[in-house]
Amino acid sequence: MKQKENYIDKFLALRTRREFSDQTTNWHKGISLPDAKKLTRHINTLESIERVFRLGVIHTYTSDLLDPWFDFHAAIQGLELHTYHAPYGMNIMESQENSGLFAHKPDLTLFLLTREDLHPSLANPISEYNDDQLKQIHDEIITHLANILSKFRTNISGHFVLTILPRILPAALGLFDAQADRSEEVWWASLKEAIATKLRNTIESSMFVDLDQMLATLGRNQFFDLRYWYTSRFPFTPQAANELARRTLNLAAVLKYPKAKVIVLDADNTLWGGIVGEDGINGISLGPEYPGNTFVDFQHRLLDFQKRGFILAICSKNNPEDVQDVLDNHPHQVLRKHHFSAQRVNWLPKPENLTSLAEELNLGLESFVFVDDSDHECNIVLNQLPQVQVIQTPAKPVEIPACLEQIARLEILSLTQEDQQKTQLYVQENQRKNLQKEFEAGGNDIRQYLASLKMEMNISIDSTDNISRLAQLTQKTNQFNLTTRRYSEQQIRHFIESKQWTVASFSLSDTFGYSGIVGLALFRHLNTSETEIDSFLMSCRVIGRQAETAFLIFMLNYLASNKVSSVAADYLQTHKNKLVSNFYDSHDFLLEKNGRYKRDLSEFQLDKDLFPPIKITHKTEK
């Protein structure tokens, strides 16, 4: 009991919400409901709430007992939480415009369903059914679930998160299940895969969160409280309720806060144990034996984060040749030089190096997560660069591999082709910068450099092929973004399908490779001859190649050819988009007295001489 009190006292001694957020690796350690309420009250006295988040809950078992846990993790994330619990049951009326859920305008709707909600046959062991019956049940579940979510998607805004409660009791065939020809676990796994695929392909802004993963992490006895289940139809222990709330509010934080994009890592005692400058390459802890195996596993986990779309960088006070020796030559080093998009290995202050990394990567410091073992270095970065999230690695090596597991901003809501190739895209950009320096050193102008890239732009107009990526661009792009309006996948789809809107995007490739879909413009047609640019944005990766000029001129010509005679536009300044403050001025838009920009297209003539040396192709879907 005394140890528990000391544990809570440690949290009550924290004085900023950021400190609580950075302690999230500890929130799984058996906090009781009274302690959670006490901590919630304490956190809410520290700082003002930063953002409002509206949560809707559709449930076929008791859900309101989760509220204290939702409030706890909302407080940690700096969110003012407003939760609406729909009437008990799978009530399709909640999908309508006159429903309480519609009026609530949720940012996220959490579906808490049971297996029996998917199909009444799942109340029985699947071993009772033959193969044809199981296929029929499988197909009916997918159709039924898609129909339900589609009805909600028609009118309900925000992100959908679908969960299905695991079976209260283990598989009907017990230990033999894995070997059975109709294994319940195997069949259920295939069904979950089909559900996730259906959501990914047909329901925008939705994801399937697998509670079986949570069950495996906690264990069945720590997941289910049978007393509450049978008396109140509430299935969770405090530990499970805490964990479900943490996962839900982590997704809320991803939706509401600037996206993390870079994981910046110290080297000594972070990527490996020991100090390479003192211990030498053969003396550091890195390999199959303890504690070196913990650092190997941490590096493997960092590769997993890279697969999610985060780029990796090094920021280490060290001799560059010592670190490079480990990256190149240590037999158990998992992360090699090519895994890092940028490095700062020197003896300069780490805040200075982080700022330099942000400039090189052309990303804001608010997108950085900095990982270091040193109290001193972590505190300096926290004090001098408060926009950087700082994670201190645990003192115990066994805790290092999982030290980033519960960081909210390292979760993702979607995964695009560009995400999976991001490290390679930054490597290509460094190659372009080096080529540009060579051209400038040789006295060549920028146009000669751009021509050497042999760029090709493909413009897609009103295409539904990459809705997830287009929504992601609105949510993640900050620097080259004229209005910084954020849109969900279903909103982008609505714009594409509406005659009132034109949605144009472009991808870019050159001699160094394919940069992916990197630009987006949303045009709203006020009438047959007047249009406004609602959004115009471009990924920071391609800044400097004049792609924005080619894209804008092409689209103005496209609009003019469709009888549009004038285009209005806004520049809405933020502290991140000053880069584009004169964008419309430099492209012949006139600033009017009302603060809007306008360009007359009535006599627009496409002048190829205005184009950067970019070959353009396009396709129109609508």
N, C-alpha and C positions, 0 to 999 in steps of 0.2 A: 504493500500500500504506500509506504514511504517513497519507494522508487517511482511509483505512478505520480504522486504529488509533486515530486521534483521534476518529473517530465512535463507536467502541465505548468508548473511555475516557470520553467525555462521558456515556454511559449508566451506566458503572460508578461515576461520581461522584454519581449520584442517590442519595438517602438515604431516600426513602419510596416505598411502593408507589403512592401517589397520584401522585407525580411520574412514575413509569413509565406509569401509566394515562393521564395527560394527554399523554404523548408518543406516543400510539398512531399519530398521523399519520406517524410516521417508521419504523414497523416494516415497511414494504414495501421499504425501501431496501437490498435485497441482503444481509441478514445471513446469514452462513454458519452451518452446523450447529454447528461448534465454538463460535462466538460465542454462538449461542442457548443452548447448554448452560452456557457461562460466565456469561451474564447470568441464567439461571435460578437457578444456585447463589447468585449475588449477591443477587437479589431475595428469595430464601427466607431469607436471613440478616437481612433488614431488620426484618421484623415477623412476628408470628404469623399463621398462616393463619386467615381469618375464617369460611369456610364450606366444607363438603364437597360435591363434585359428582361424580356417578356417570355415566360415559359408556359407552354400549354401542355397538359397531360391528358392523354386518352388512355383509359385503363379498364381492365376487366378483373383487377384485384385491387385491394386497398392501396391508395397511393398517397393520401394526405399525411401519413406518418413519416413520409420522406421529407416534409417541408423543413424541419429544423436542420437537417443535413444539407438540403439545397441552400438554405440561408447561410450556413457555415461556410460552404465553399464559394458562394457568391461574395461573401465578405472578404475572403482571401483574395479573390480575383478583382475586387474593387467594383462590383456590380450591384446596382440597386435592383433586386429581383422582385418581379411581380409574377406570381404563379396562379394559373387558372386550372383547376381540376374539373374536367367535364363530368357530367352525370355518369354514374357507374355503368359500365358495359360498352360494347362496341356500337355506339349510337351514331348511325350515319347522318342523322339530323345535324350533328355538330359540324358537318362539312358544308352546311348551307349558309347563305349570307345573313340569315336572321338568328344565327346560333351565338351562344356565349363565346365559343372559341374564335369565331370570325370577329366579334366585337373586341376581343382581347388583343388581336393583331400580334400573334406570337412571333418572336424571332426564331424560336425552335419549338416544335411540337414533338413530345416524347410519347411514343406508343408503347405501353406496357401490356403485352399480350401473353396469353398462355398457348400451349400447343393445341389445346382443345378449341381455341378460337379459330385456328387455321382450318381444322376439319374435325367433325365429331368422332371420326374413326380413330383419331390419335389418343382417345381416352383408353384404348385397348392396346396391348402389345402388338407390334407390327408382325410378329411371328405368326399371328392368327391369319394373315392374309397371304394369298399367293402372289406371284410376280405381276400378273395382269392387274390384280386389285391394287397393288402397291403403286404401279405406274399410274393408274387412274387417280388414286388419292394424291399422288405427287402433282399431277397436272392440274387437278381441281384446286389444290392449295395455291399454286402459283397464279392461276387465273383469278381466284377469289381475292387473294391478297392484292394483286395488281389493280383489280376493280375498286377495292376499298380505298387504296391510297390515291388512285387517280381521281376519285370523287373528292377527296380532301384537297388534292392538289389544285383542283379547279378554282377553289375560292380561298383557300387558306394560305397565307403568305409564310415566308420564313423557311427554315430548314426542317426536314423530317428526320427523326431518329427512331428506327424500329428496333424493338427488343422483344425477345420471346423467352419467357421464363423456362429454365430447364425443368426436367422432371423432378418432382419432389423426392422420389425414390429412385435408386439406380436401375439400370437396364433389367428388363424382365428375366432375361436368361443368365443374369449374374456374371460370374467370371467366364462362362462359356461364350458370352455374347460376341467377343472378338472373332471367334472361330465359327460361329453359326453362319449358315448359308443365307439367312435373313438377319444379319446383325443389325440391331437397332442403331448402334452408334454409327456404323458405316452408312446406313440409309439416311439417318438424320444429317450426317455431314454432307451428303450429296444434295439433300433438300436445301440446306442452308446455303450451299454454293449457288443453287439455282435461284433462291430468293435474292441473294446479293446481286447476282447477274441481272435479274429482272429489274431491280431497283436502279442499278447503274445505267441500264440501257433505256428505261422507259419513264422513270420518275425523277425529274430534275430536283436538285438540291435535297437529296435524300441519302441516307446511309443506314446500313444494317450493323448494329453493334451487338456482337455475339456475347451473350451473358454466360455461355459455356466457358469462355476464356476466363471470366471472373470467377466462376465456380472452380476451375482448375487451379487458379492462383490461391484462393482462400481455402479450398477444401469444403466438402459438402456440409460438414458439421459447423463450419464457421460461416457458411452461406445461408442456410435455412434455419429459421427458428420455428419449429413445428408447433410450439404452443400458440404463437401468434397466428400461424397459418390456419390452424384448425378452429381457433376461436374468433379470429378477426379477418381472416383471409389476407393477412399481410405476411409475406414469406420471409422477410429478411432479418437477420441478426443486426445489431448495431454496426458491426464491422462491415457487413455487406451493404447496408443502407448508406453508410459513409462512403464506401467505394463507388457505388452506383452514382451517388450525388457528385463525387469528385470527377468521375468520367464525364458526366453530363455537363457540369459547369466548366470543365476544361474545354469542351467543344464550344461552350458559350464564349469563353475568352478568345478562342480562335476566330469566332465570328465578329467579335466586337473590337479587338485590338489589332494594331499593325502586325502584319505577318512577320514572324522570324524567318530569316533567310540564310543566315550564316552561323555556324558553330565555330568559334575561335578557340583554339586549344593551346594551353601551355604545353611544354614538352616534359621537363624533369618532374618526376613524381605525379605526372598526369597521364602522358602517353606511355611512360615506363616508370619503374621505380628507381629511385636513386638519381644522382647528378652525373650526367655523362662526362662533363668537363673534369670531374674529380675521380669518378669510378672507372671511366673508360668504357668503350663499347662492350667489352666482355664482362664488365662489372655491374652493369645496370640489371635490374630485375625485369626480365622479359623472356618468357619461355614456358615450357610445360610444367615447371615446378612452382609451388607457392613461394613467394607472392607474385612471381612473374606471370603466372597463368591468369591472374585477375586482370592484368593490363592487356594481355592478349585478347581476352574476352571483351574488354572495354573497346578496344580497337575494332573488333568485329561488329560490336553494336554501333559504333560510329559509322561504319560502312552501311549498316541498316538505315541510319538516319539519312545518309547520302542518297540511298535509294528512294527515300520519301521526297527528295527534292531539295534538301538542305545542302549548301556547299560548306566545305571544310577549309579552315585556314589555321596557320600556326602563328602564335605570338609568344616568343620565348626570349628571356634574357639568357643568352648563351653565345658560345662561339659558333658561327655559322657552319664551319667545317665539321664540328663535332656532331651537330644535329644532322647534317647531310650524310655523314658517315653512317649513322643509325638508319636513316631512311633508305640508303642505298645498299647497305651491306649486312645489317643485322639479320641473321637467318630467321628470327621469329617476329620481325617487324611486319605487321599486317598492312599498315598504311604506308604507302610509298610516296615519292615526290609527286607523282601524277594524280594522286588522290586529293591534293591540296590546291585550291584555286589561287592562293596567295600565301606568302610567308613574310614574317618580320622576325628575323632571328638576329638580335643585336643587343646592345646594352642600354638602349634608350628607354625612357619611361613608357610603361605599357599604355597609358592613355594616349600618348603621342603616337605610338605604333598602331593602336586601334583606329585612331583618326586617319592615319595614313592608309590603312587597309580599306577603310570606307571610301576614301577618295579613289584608290586604285580599282576597287570593285564597282564604283559608282553606285553605292548603296548607302542608305541612311543608317546611322548608328543605332536607331531604334530597332533595326532588323537584326542586330547582333546578339548572340548568346555567348558569353565569355566564360570559359571553364578553366579554373586554376586551383592549385592546392594551397596557395599561400594566403594566410590571413591578410598580410600586409598588402599584397598586390590586389586582392579582391576589394579591400577597403578603399584603396586609392582609386580604382576604377569606379566603384560605387559613388565616391564623393565627387570625382571630376567629370565622369560621364554617366549621369543618372539615367540617361535613356538606354544604356546598355544593360541587359539582364545578366547578372553575375551569379554563377553557380560555383560554389567551392566543393571540390571533391572530398569525399569522406576520409577521415583519418585511418579507418580500418580498410585495408585493401579488399577484403571480401565484399564490401559495400560499393566499391567503385564501378563494377560493370553495369549496375542498375541505377547509377546516380542521376541519370537524365530521364528515367522512365516516366516520371509523373509530372514533368514540366509541360504545362498546358500548351505553350506556344510551339512545342515540337510535335503536336498532333496535327494531322491533316484531314481535310474534309473531302478532298478529291486528289487524284493522281493523274497528271497528264503526261504526254510524251515529252514535253519540254521539261517537266520536273525531273524525269528519269535521266535526262541527258544534260542536266544543268552544269555539272562540273566540266564536261567536255565543251559546252558552249562558252564557258569562261576561259578555258584554255585557248579556244579559237580566238576569242577577243584579245587576249594578250598577244597572240601572234599578229593580229591586225595592228595593234598599237606599235609593236616592234617594227613592222613594215612601214608604218606611217613615219616613224622617227627616221628610218633610213631615207625615205623620200625627202623629208624636210632637210636632213643633213646634206642631201645632194642638190639642194636648191630647187626642188620641184614644188609645184603648188598643189593645193588640196585636191583639185579636180583630177590631176594626173594620178594621185594616189587612189582616189575613188575609182577611176577608170581601171586601174590595175587589179581591183578586187573582182571585176567582172560580175557585178551584182545582178541578181534576178529577183524580182518581186512578183508574187502571185496574190492578186486581190480577189477575195471572195465576197460577194454581195448577197445578203439574205440567205446564207447557207446555214443549215442546221447541223452540219457535220461536227462542229467543235464548240458546242455551246458551253461545255464545262470550262474550256480554256478561255473563252471570251468573258464569262463571268469572273473567272479567276483574275484576268487582267484588270477588270474594274476594281476588284477588291485589293489587289496587291500593288498596283502602280501608283506611285506618289510623286515622283520628280517630274516626269514628262506627262503631266495630266492636267488639262486646262480647267477642269471643273471638279475633279475628284469625287464624282458621284459613284456610289457603289450599287451594283445590281446583282441579283441572284440569277441562277440558271433559269428559273421559270419566268423571270422578268425579261431576260434576253430572248427566250423563246417567244414570249408575247410580242416583243418588238419585231422579231423576224416575221411573225405571222400577220402582223397588223399592216394595213395599207398606209397607215399614218406615219410609219417609220421605215427607214432604210438602215440596215446594219451592215457595215463594211469592215472587213479585217484584212490584214495582209501578213504573209510570211516572207522571209528574206533568206536568200542563200548567196554564197560567193565562193571564191576559190578555196577558202578555208573550211567551208562546210555549211550546213543548214542551221540557221538560227531559230527556226520554229515560227509559230504564230506570235508576232511581237507588236502588232498595232491594231487599234480598233477605233472606229468612228461611228457614233450614233446620230442619225439625222431625223429630226421630227418635222414632218410636213405640216405647216400651219394652214395652208390652202394649196391650190394647184400651182401657184407661182412663187410662194414664199416658204422657205425652209430655215430651220435653226439647227445649229450643231449643239446637241445636248452634251456629248462627250467626245473628246479627241485625246487619245493617249497612246503612248508607245513605251515598250520596255526599255529600261535604262541600258540594257545590254547593247542596243544598236544605236545609241546616241552618238553622233559624230559622223554618221554615214549619209546624212541628208535624206534618209528614207522618208522622214516626215513630210518634206517638201514634195517629193515625188507622189506620195500618197494623197496629200491634200490637193495638189493640182489635178491629178487624175480624177478625184472624186468631184471637184468643182466642175470639170468638163462633163462628167457623167450626169451631174444634176442639170447643167445647162442644156445638155442634149435631151433631157426629159422635161423641158419647158420651165424649169425653175429660173426665175429672173433675179432673185436676191437671196442671200444667205446671211443670217444673223448668228452671232456667236458671243459667248461670255468667257472671260477669264476670271475665275474665282480664286483669289490668292489664298494660299495656305503658307505655313512656314517651311513647307517642303518643295513647293513647285515654282519658286522664283526663277528657276531655269527657263521657264516658258513665258515669262511676263511680257516679252515683246514679240511673241510668236505671230499673232495676228497682224501687228503693225508691220512686221517684216514680210508679210505675204499679201500686202495691198488691201487689207481690211481697214476701214475708217472707223475711228472711235466717235460715237455719237454722244449727244448731250445726256442721254439716259444711261450712259455707262456701258452700252452694248457696242459690240463691233458689227460692222455690216460691209458686205461686198456685193457690188452690182454685177450680176451675171448676164444681163440682157444683151450685152455685146461681147460676151466672153469668147476669146479665141485661144485655142490650145496652142501654146508656143513651146515646141519641143526644145528650144534653146534654154528654156527655164528649168528643164529637168536636169537633175543630177544624172551621171552616167549609169542609169539603172534600166535594165530591160524589164518591161512590165507585161504580164499576162493577167487576164481576169476571167471570172465566170459569174454569171448572175442566175440565182435560183428562182427569183420571184418575178 
